Amino acid sequence: MRKRAKPSDFSQNPRRRRWSSPGADARDPQPLGRLISRLSAERGWAAKLADGQVFGQWAQLVGEEVAEHAQPVSLKDGELTVRASSTAWATQLRLLQGQLLTKIAAAVGHGVVKRMRIHGPTAPSWRKGLRHVPGRGPRDTYG
């Protein structure tokens, strides 16, 4: 047989019922951004999140025109590898490298990107087929 609940079983403990003060309190709702930044700092995710900002906000960091012709490839140990769409853009990016590093440091933080390595487009491979003879092969009579 079930035991019948008394009205006193559902009443709250008077000592637990306290109202927060009109000022800021730890029990007050917190903005999501503050909670996430505190969580990332506690768990040691701040460096990885800063690395992700470089890739996620690339167009805003370097500008639309540069982002149209250059894409970040990797970020390892403070070295950002960027692939340019042409050799002319690779040269232009090398000339703008100091300014780009300053813009990235201002937006993401100092020390996230320390240096840049800029690559142009890759050349097509002449190697074709399963069997390949080392050397230039039939193209050695061109010149």
N, CA, C and O atoms as a DFTB+ gen file, in Angstrom:
572 C
 N C O
     1  1       0.834      -1.170       0.000
     2  2       0.000       0.000       0.000
     3  2       0.891       1.249       0.000
     4  3       1.890       1.314       0.715
     5  1       0.512       2.225      -0.806
     6  2       1.303       3.454      -0.942
     7  2       1.117       4.370       0.246
     8  3       0.033       4.487       0.818
     9  1       2.193       5.001       0.586
    10  2       2.165       5.948       1.688
    11  2       1.710       7.296       1.151
    12  3       2.206       7.760       0.124
    13  1       0.789       7.911       1.825
    14  2       0.237       9.185       1.380
    15  2       1.176      10.332       1.801
    16  3       1.633      10.384       2.943
    17  1       1.450      11.243       0.864
    18  2       2.364      12.357       1.138
    19  2       1.683      13.415       1.980
    20  3       0.502      13.708       1.788
    21  1       2.418      13.980       2.901
    22  2       1.908      15.052       3.755
    23  2       2.212      16.390       3.083
    24  3       3.177      16.495       2.325
    25  1       1.402      17.404       3.352
    26  2       1.688      18.721       2.772
    27  2       3.034      19.279       3.214
    28  3       3.642      20.052       2.474
    29  1       3.511      18.916       4.382
    30  2       4.803      19.431       4.853
    31  2       5.979      18.836       4.074
    32  3       7.076      19.394       4.097
    33  1       5.761      17.689       3.371
    34  2       6.839      17.077       2.578
    35  2       7.207      17.931       1.375
    36  3       8.342      17.874       0.901
    37  1       6.265      18.723       0.873
    38  2       6.509      19.497      -0.343
    39  2       6.964      20.926      -0.061
    40  3       7.367      21.634      -0.984
    41  1       6.909      21.352       1.164
    42  2       7.318      22.715       1.471
    43  2       8.849      22.820       1.396
    44  3       9.568      21.849       1.636
    45  1       9.312      23.998       1.063
    46  2      10.746      24.210       0.923
    47  2      11.386      24.462       2.281
    48  3      10.732      24.895       3.230
    49  1      12.630      24.190       2.344
    50  2      13.404      24.473       3.539
    51  2      13.550      25.985       3.661
    52  3      14.044      26.613       2.724
    53  1      13.147      26.594       4.764
    54  2      13.210      28.052       4.864
    55  2      14.634      28.593       4.815
    56  3      14.836      29.737       4.406
    57  1      15.613      27.814       5.214
    58  2      16.989      28.298       5.157
    59  2      17.514      28.371       3.719
    60  3      18.396      29.181       3.435
    61  1      16.999      27.552       2.821
    62  2      17.473      27.552       1.428
    63  2      16.852      28.670       0.618
    64  3      17.370      29.026      -0.440
    65  1      15.761      29.225       1.091
    66  2      15.058      30.224       0.302
    67  2      15.635      31.602       0.608
    68  3      15.167      32.303       1.505
    69  1      16.639      31.968      -0.139
    70  2      17.252      33.275       0.021
    71  2      17.290      33.954      -1.330
    72  3      17.539      33.320      -2.356
    73  1      17.046      35.213      -1.316
    74  2      17.017      35.986      -2.551
    75  2      18.386      36.618      -2.783
    76  3      19.094      36.988      -1.846
    77  1      18.728      36.726      -4.041
    78  2      20.003      37.363      -4.353
    79  2      19.869      38.871      -4.187
    80  3      18.769      39.421      -4.226
    81  1      20.973      39.504      -4.006
    82  2      20.975      40.949      -3.823
    83  2      20.774      41.633      -5.165
    84  3      20.853      40.978      -6.205
    85  1      20.513      42.946      -5.166
    86  2      20.297      43.625      -6.440
    87  2      21.565      43.719      -7.290
    88  3      21.475      43.991      -8.487
    89  1      22.722      43.507      -6.711
    90  2      23.967      43.555      -7.468
    91  2      24.243      42.229      -8.168
    92  3      23.440      41.300      -8.090
    93  1      25.374      42.147      -8.847
    94  2      25.759      40.926      -9.560
    95  2      26.025      39.807      -8.560
    96  3      26.589      40.031      -7.489
    97  1      25.614      38.623      -8.924
    98  2      25.733      37.462      -8.058
    99  2      26.146      36.275      -8.914
   100  3      25.843      36.235     -10.106
   101  1      26.833      35.311      -8.319
   102  2      27.272      34.131      -9.067
   103  2      26.093      33.294      -9.542
   104  3      26.215      32.519     -10.491
   105  1      24.937      33.454      -8.869
   106  2      23.755      32.680      -9.255
   107  2      22.972      33.327     -10.379
   108  3      22.054      32.709     -10.918
   109  1      23.305      34.548     -10.747
   110  2      22.598      35.240     -11.817
   111  2      22.905      34.599     -13.156
   112  3      23.965      33.995     -13.322
   113  1      21.999      34.718     -14.112
   114  2      22.296      34.204     -15.465
   115  2      23.505      34.925     -16.048
   116  3      23.665      36.134     -15.882
   117  1      24.342      34.172     -16.726
   118  2      25.569      34.728     -17.295
   119  2      25.459      34.729     -18.819
   120  3      24.822      33.844     -19.389
   121  1      26.073      35.713     -19.488
   122  2      26.109      35.692     -20.952
   123  2      26.868      34.463     -21.449
   124  3      27.839      34.027     -20.830
   125  1      26.419      33.918     -22.565
   126  2      27.005      32.696     -23.093
   127  2      28.479      32.884     -23.463
   128  3      29.294      31.986     -23.253
   129  1      28.811      34.036     -24.005
   130  2      30.199      34.288     -24.378
   131  2      31.139      34.249     -23.192
   132  3      32.248      33.723     -23.296
   133  1      30.711      34.798     -22.067
   134  2      31.536      34.786     -20.860
   135  2      31.727      33.370     -20.358
   136  3      32.826      32.993     -19.950
   137  1      30.657      32.580     -20.388
   138  2      30.760      31.190     -19.928
   139  2      31.699      30.381     -20.814
   140  3      32.496      29.587     -20.314
   141  1      31.609      30.577     -22.116
   142  2      32.450      29.814     -23.037
   143  2      33.912      30.235     -22.899
   144  3      34.801      29.384     -22.929
   145  1      34.174      31.534     -22.748
   146  2      35.569      31.964     -22.599
   147  2      36.158      31.433     -21.291
   148  3      37.330      31.059     -21.254
   149  1      35.369      31.395     -20.228
   150  2      35.862      30.835     -18.973
   151  2      36.111      29.334     -19.097
   152  3      37.105      28.820     -18.584
   153  1      35.204      28.633     -19.781
   154  2      35.365      27.193     -19.979
   155  2      36.603      26.885     -20.821
   156  3      37.345      25.950     -20.520
   157  1      36.825      27.676     -21.881
   158  2      37.995      27.430     -22.734
   159  2      39.297      27.724     -21.986
   160  3      40.304      27.051     -22.206
   161  1      39.280      28.719     -21.110
   162  2      40.485      29.020     -20.323
   163  2      40.756      27.911     -19.305
   164  3      41.910      27.538     -19.092
   165  1      39.705      27.382     -18.675
   166  2      39.884      26.314     -17.686
   167  2      40.386      25.030     -18.322
   168  3      41.184      24.311     -17.721
   169  1      39.928      24.737     -19.523
   170  2      40.286      23.474     -20.180
   171  2      41.516      23.578     -21.067
   172  3      41.975      22.563     -21.591
   173  1      42.062      24.770     -21.249
   174  2      43.268      24.937     -22.060
   175  2      43.000      24.937     -23.553
   176  3      43.858      24.544     -24.343
   177  1      41.821      25.373     -23.936
   178  2      41.455      25.380     -25.361
   179  2      41.753      26.715     -26.034
   180  3      41.513      26.844     -27.235
   181  1      42.255      27.695     -25.330
   182  2      42.413      29.044     -25.868
   183  2      43.317      29.066     -27.096
   184  3      43.016      29.767     -28.062
   185  1      44.404      28.323     -27.083
   186  2      45.332      28.320     -28.224
   187  2      44.680      27.709     -29.467
   188  3      44.837      28.232     -30.570
   189  1      43.957      26.617     -29.293
   190  2      43.292      25.978     -30.435
   191  2      42.186      26.864     -31.005
   192  3      41.988      26.903     -32.219
   193  1      41.471      27.568     -30.144
   194  2      40.424      28.467     -30.615
   195  2      41.014      29.648     -31.376
   196  3      40.434      30.103     -32.362
   197  1      42.160      30.146     -30.925
   198  2      42.822      31.240     -31.645
   199  2      43.291      30.765     -33.013
   200  3      43.197      31.507     -33.991
   201  1      43.797      29.530     -33.091
   202  2      44.196      28.974     -34.388
   203  2      42.981      28.864     -35.313
   204  3      43.072      29.159     -36.505
   205  1      41.868      28.448     -34.767
   206  2      40.648      28.310     -35.569
   207  2      40.120      29.642     -36.057
   208  3      39.506      29.706     -37.122
   209  1      40.345      30.714     -35.298
   210  2      39.909      32.031     -35.733
   211  2      40.647      32.473     -36.988
   212  3      40.070      33.148     -37.841
   213  1      41.905      32.104     -37.108
   214  2      42.678      32.483     -38.302
   215  2      42.033      31.887     -39.547
   216  3      41.918      32.560     -40.571
   217  1      41.612      30.630     -39.461
   218  2      41.006      29.976     -40.619
   219  2      39.556      30.431     -40.814
   220  3      39.119      30.627     -41.948
   221  1      38.820      30.597     -39.732
   222  2      37.411      30.956     -39.830
   223  2      37.171      32.392     -40.253
   224  3      36.177      32.679     -40.920
   225  1      38.057      33.295     -39.881
   226  2      37.882      34.709     -40.188
   227  2      38.938      35.215     -41.165
   228  3      39.304      36.390     -41.120
   229  1      39.422      34.369     -42.027
   230  2      40.509      34.721     -42.936
   231  2      40.163      35.938     -43.789
   232  3      40.991      36.837     -43.937
   233  1      38.961      35.986     -44.350
   234  2      38.590      37.105     -45.222
   235  2      38.548      38.422     -44.451
   236  3      38.943      39.456     -44.990
   237  1      38.082      38.409     -43.208
   238  2      38.032      39.632     -42.419
   239  2      39.431      40.047     -41.948
   240  3      39.706      41.237     -41.796
   241  1      40.305      39.078     -41.718
   242  2      41.642      39.392     -41.213
   243  2      42.523      40.039     -42.269
   244  3      43.206      41.024     -41.988
   245  1      42.514      39.498     -43.476
   246  2      43.446      39.977     -44.499
   247  2      42.789      40.840     -45.567
   248  3      43.487      41.470     -46.361
   249  1      41.470      40.881     -45.603
   250  2      40.768      41.652     -46.623
   251  2      40.217      40.740     -47.709
   252  3      40.742      39.657     -47.968
   253  1      39.149      41.209     -48.333
   254  2      38.446      40.390     -49.336
   255  2      39.314      40.097     -50.562
   256  3      39.303      38.976     -51.071
   257  1      40.055      41.083     -51.035
   258  2      40.841      40.904     -52.257
   259  2      41.967      39.890     -52.056
   260  3      42.201      39.044     -52.920
   261  1      42.655      39.969     -50.937
   262  2      43.725      39.024     -50.654
   263  2      43.147      37.635     -50.419
   264  3      43.707      36.643     -50.887
   265  1      42.026      37.554     -49.695
   266  2      41.405      36.256     -49.407
   267  2      40.894      35.572     -50.670
   268  3      40.777      34.348     -50.719
   269  1      40.593      36.368     -51.687
   270  2      40.135      35.799     -52.961
   271  2      41.249      35.022     -53.658
   272  3      40.980      34.067     -54.387
   273  1      42.497      35.427     -53.436
   274  2      43.629      34.831     -54.140
   275  2      44.574      34.037     -53.250
   276  3      45.559      33.486     -53.740
   277  1      44.293      33.968     -51.952
   278  2      45.172      33.231     -51.037
   279  2      44.332      32.537     -49.977
   280  3      43.372      33.111     -49.464
   281  1      44.695      31.302     -49.649
   282  2      43.987      30.517     -48.645
   283  2      44.978      29.963     -47.626
   284  3      46.051      29.495     -48.008
   285  1      44.640      30.007     -46.335
   286  2      45.522      29.393     -45.343
   287  2      45.452      27.872     -45.438
   288  3      44.374      27.304     -45.612
   289  1      46.588      27.227     -45.326
   290  2      46.652      25.770     -45.450
   291  2      46.853      25.131     -44.087
   292  3      46.115      24.217     -43.720
   293  1      47.840      25.597     -43.332
   294  2      48.097      25.013     -42.019
   295  2      48.714      26.064     -41.099
   296  3      49.294      27.056     -41.542
   297  1      48.566      25.804     -39.807
   298  2      49.167      26.653     -38.785
   299  2      49.780      25.732     -37.749
   300  3      49.076      25.061     -36.994
   301  1      51.111      25.711     -37.725
   302  2      51.820      24.823     -36.808
   303  2      52.988      25.572     -36.191
   304  3      53.820      26.136     -36.902
   305  1      53.048      25.576     -34.862
   306  2      54.129      26.218     -34.101
   307  2      54.303      27.688     -34.476
   308  3      55.430      28.179     -34.546
   309  1      53.195      28.395     -34.717
   310  2      53.253      29.814     -35.033
   311  2      53.572      30.127     -36.469
   312  3      53.678      31.300     -36.828
   313  1      53.730      29.119     -37.307
   314  2      54.031      29.355     -38.727
   315  2      52.785      29.057     -39.558
   316  3      52.299      27.926     -39.583
   317  1      52.281      30.076     -40.232
   318  2      51.096      29.956     -41.070
   319  2      51.524      29.709     -42.512
   320  3      52.264      30.504     -43.093
   321  1      51.061      28.620     -43.077
   322  2      51.343      28.306     -44.475
   323  2      50.159      28.759     -45.314
   324  3      49.016      28.396     -45.038
   325  1      50.441      29.560     -46.348
   326  2      49.405      30.132     -47.204
   327  2      49.686      29.715     -48.639
   328  3      50.828      29.767     -49.095
   329  1      48.635      29.298     -49.353
   330  2      48.759      28.936     -50.765
   331  2      48.114      30.029     -51.606
   332  3      46.937      30.346     -51.434
   333  1      48.896      30.602     -52.516
   334  2      48.418      31.664     -53.404
   335  2      47.918      31.061     -54.708
   336  3      48.328      29.967     -55.095
   337  1      47.022      31.788     -55.385
   338  2      46.433      31.276     -56.616
   339  2      47.380      31.389     -57.819
   340  3      47.207      30.664     -58.799
   341  1      48.362      32.271     -57.763
   342  2      49.323      32.418     -58.851
   343  2      50.671      32.837     -58.279
   344  3      50.772      33.227     -57.116
   345  1      51.692      32.752     -59.102
   346  2      53.016      33.165     -58.639
   347  2      53.074      34.671     -58.411
   348  3      53.801      35.137     -57.533
   349  1      52.312      35.438     -59.193
   350  2      52.271      36.887     -58.999
   351  2      51.666      37.222     -57.638
   352  3      52.158      38.113     -56.945
   353  1      50.606      36.519     -57.249
   354  2      50.004      36.756     -55.942
   355  2      50.902      36.269     -54.818
   356  3      50.904      36.852     -53.734
   357  1      51.660      35.218     -55.056
   358  2      52.612      34.750     -54.044
   359  2      53.670      35.820     -53.784
   360  3      54.039      36.066     -52.636
   361  1      54.155      36.450     -54.844
   362  2      55.132      37.533     -54.701
   363  2      54.511      38.722     -53.971
   364  3      55.138      39.320     -53.096
   365  1      53.267      39.059     -54.340
   366  2      52.575      40.174     -53.686
   367  2      52.376      39.903     -52.191
   368  3      52.541      40.804     -51.369
   369  1      52.024      38.672     -51.844
   370  2      51.831      38.314     -50.439
   371  2      53.144      38.371     -49.663
   372  3      53.158      38.739     -48.489
   373  1      54.237      38.010     -50.310
   374  2      55.535      38.105     -49.638
   375  2      55.872      39.562     -49.333
   376  3      56.470      39.860     -48.299
   377  1      55.488      40.473     -50.239
   378  2      55.727      41.892     -50.007
   379  2      54.814      42.443     -48.901
   380  3      55.217      43.339     -48.157
   381  1      53.601      41.917     -48.791
   382  2      52.631      42.367     -47.791
   383  2      52.723      41.590     -46.480
   384  3      51.914      41.811     -45.578
   385  1      53.671      40.707     -46.363
   386  2      53.744      39.792     -45.226
   387  2      53.771      40.519     -43.887
   388  3      53.077      40.104     -42.959
   389  1      54.532      41.565     -43.761
   390  2      54.610      42.309     -42.502
   391  2      53.275      42.925     -42.116
   392  3      52.874      42.873     -40.953
   393  1      52.586      43.510     -43.093
   394  2      51.290      44.118     -42.821
   395  2      50.250      43.055     -42.456
   396  3      49.425      43.271     -41.568
   397  1      50.291      41.924     -43.132
   398  2      49.341      40.849     -42.838
   399  2      49.554      40.292     -41.435
   400  3      48.589      40.023     -40.720
   401  1      50.808      40.120     -41.041
   402  2      51.101      39.635     -39.687
   403  2      50.605      40.623     -38.626
   404  3      50.116      40.211     -37.573
   405  1      50.731      41.915     -38.901
   406  2      50.253      42.926     -37.963
   407  2      48.733      42.880     -37.836
   408  3      48.200      42.967     -36.730
   409  1      48.027      42.741     -38.970
   410  2      46.564      42.655     -38.943
   411  2      46.091      41.413     -38.199
   412  3      45.150      41.482     -37.408
   413  1      46.730      40.292     -38.445
   414  2      46.335      39.040     -37.795
   415  2      46.593      39.124     -36.296
   416  3      45.769      38.674     -35.501
   417  1      47.735      39.698     -35.902
   418  2      48.058      39.824     -34.477
   419  2      47.075      40.752     -33.772
   420  3      46.720      40.508     -32.618
   421  1      46.633      41.799     -34.436
   422  2      45.690      42.733     -33.816
   423  2      44.325      42.091     -33.600
   424  3      43.655      42.378     -32.608
   425  1      43.911      41.229     -34.517
   426  2      42.582      40.625     -34.424
   427  2      42.555      39.365     -33.564
   428  3      41.630      39.180     -32.774
   429  1      43.547      38.503     -33.706
   430  2      43.524      37.199     -33.043
   431  2      44.331      37.208     -31.752
   432  3      43.932      36.581     -30.771
   433  1      45.436      37.896     -31.742
   434  2      46.305      37.938     -30.570
   435  2      47.758      37.780     -30.978
   436  3      48.076      37.139     -31.980
   437  1      48.617      38.369     -30.194
   438  2      50.055      38.303     -30.487
   439  2      50.582      36.910     -30.157
   440  3      50.196      36.316     -29.150
   441  1      51.446      36.405     -30.993
   442  2      52.060      35.106     -30.755
   443  2      51.327      33.945     -31.387
   444  3      51.849      32.830     -31.398
   445  1      50.128      34.168     -31.916
   446  2      49.408      33.072     -32.573
   447  2      50.073      32.771     -33.915
   448  3      50.389      31.619     -34.209
   449  1      50.285      33.807     -34.725
   450  2      50.995      33.665     -35.997
   451  2      52.261      34.501     -35.890
   452  3      52.200      35.728     -35.801
   453  1      53.416      33.827     -35.898
   454  2      54.699      34.521     -35.770
   455  2      55.359      34.766     -37.119
   456  3      56.045      35.771     -37.307
   457  1      55.153      33.856     -38.050
   458  2      55.751      33.997     -39.385
   459  2      54.845      33.324     -40.409
   460  3      53.993      32.503     -40.068
   461  1      55.047      33.688     -41.657
   462  2      54.236      33.132     -42.744
   463  2      55.139      32.462     -43.760
   464  3      56.237      32.935     -44.052
   465  1      54.662      31.366     -44.284
   466  2      55.319      30.695     -45.399
   467  2      54.328      30.708     -46.554
   468  3      53.224      30.175     -46.440
   469  1      54.721      31.312     -47.657
   470  2      53.812      31.520     -48.778
   471  2      54.260      30.660     -49.949
   472  3      55.414      30.719     -50.375
   473  1      53.330      29.859     -50.464
   474  2      53.589      28.988     -51.606
   475  2      52.718      29.425     -52.779
   476  3      51.575      29.850     -52.610
   477  1      53.289      29.306     -53.962
   478  2      52.516      29.548     -55.168
   479  2      51.781      28.274     -55.563
   480  3      51.802      27.288     -54.826
   481  1      51.140      28.293     -56.711
   482  2      50.436      27.085     -57.158
   483  2      51.427      25.974     -57.489
   484  3      52.566      26.243     -57.871
   485  1      50.995      24.747     -57.344
   486  2      51.875      23.620     -57.646
   487  2      51.878      23.355     -59.142
   488  3      50.866      23.523     -59.822
   489  1      53.029      22.941     -59.639
   490  2      53.161      22.633     -61.055
   491  2      52.544      21.266     -61.341
   492  3      52.494      20.413     -60.455
   493  1      52.078      21.054     -62.559
   494  2      51.505      19.742     -62.883
   495  2      52.588      18.662     -62.885
   496  3      53.747      18.934     -63.199
   497  1      52.210      17.472     -62.543
   498  2      53.148      16.356     -62.517
   499  2      53.226      15.716     -63.898
   500  3      52.208      15.478     -64.548
   501  1      54.458      15.440     -64.333
   502  2      54.640      14.777     -65.620
   503  2      54.609      13.268     -65.446
   504  3      54.586      12.533     -66.433
   505  1      54.609      12.810     -64.242
   506  2      54.620      11.378     -63.985
   507  2      53.231      10.811     -64.231
   508  3      52.259      11.239     -63.609
   509  1      53.140       9.848     -65.138
   510  2      51.852       9.263     -65.480
   511  2      51.991       7.751     -65.532
   512  3      53.043       7.231     -65.904
   513  1      50.946       7.060     -65.165
   514  2      50.925       5.604     -65.277
   515  2      51.535       4.902     -64.087
   516  3      52.135       5.529     -63.213
   517  1      51.373       3.583     -64.066
   518  2      51.881       2.777     -62.965
   519  2      53.385       2.575     -63.047
   520  3      54.067       2.575     -62.022
   521  1      53.908       2.405     -64.251
   522  2      55.348       2.192     -64.421
   523  2      55.987       3.490     -64.863
   524  3      55.515       4.145     -65.792
   525  1      57.058       3.854     -64.195
   526  2      57.703       5.121     -64.474
   527  2      59.209       4.908     -64.533
   528  3      59.786       4.263     -63.658
   529  1      59.837       5.449     -65.560
   530  2      61.283       5.367     -65.710
   531  2      61.876       6.640     -65.120
   532  3      61.452       7.739     -65.476
   533  1      62.848       6.508     -64.228
   534  2      63.445       7.716     -63.660
   535  2      64.169       8.525     -64.733
   536  3      64.684       7.976     -65.707
   537  1      64.193       9.813     -64.536
   538  2      64.828      10.696     -65.510
   539  2      63.770      11.461     -66.292
   540  3      62.572      11.337     -66.033
   541  1      64.232      12.249     -67.247
   542  2      63.308      13.096     -67.985
   543  2      62.545      12.340     -69.054
   544  3      61.468      12.778     -69.458
   545  1      63.054      11.250     -69.510
   546  2      62.325      10.453     -70.496
   547  2      62.274      11.119     -71.851
   548  3      63.277      11.679     -72.293
   549  1      61.131      11.076     -72.528
   550  2      61.049      11.593     -73.884
   551  2      61.216      13.106     -73.982
   552  3      61.431      13.627     -75.077
   553  1      61.122      13.814     -72.879
   554  2      61.246      15.270     -72.926
   555  2      62.692      15.731     -72.886
   556  3      62.937      16.937     -72.878
   557  1      63.669      14.815     -72.861
   558  2      65.062      15.247     -72.760
   559  2      65.616      15.756     -74.077
   560  3      66.755      16.222     -74.114
   561  1      64.854      15.685     -75.161
   562  2      65.342      16.177     -76.454
   563  2      64.750      17.532     -76.803
   564  3      64.874      17.982     -77.942
   565  1      64.107      18.195     -75.841
   566  2      63.471      19.480     -76.139
   567  2      64.472      20.600     -76.395
   568  3      64.163      21.536     -77.133
   569  1      65.637      20.530     -75.816
   570  2      66.474      21.714     -75.906
   571  2      67.796      21.442     -76.392
   572  3      68.609      22.358     -76.516
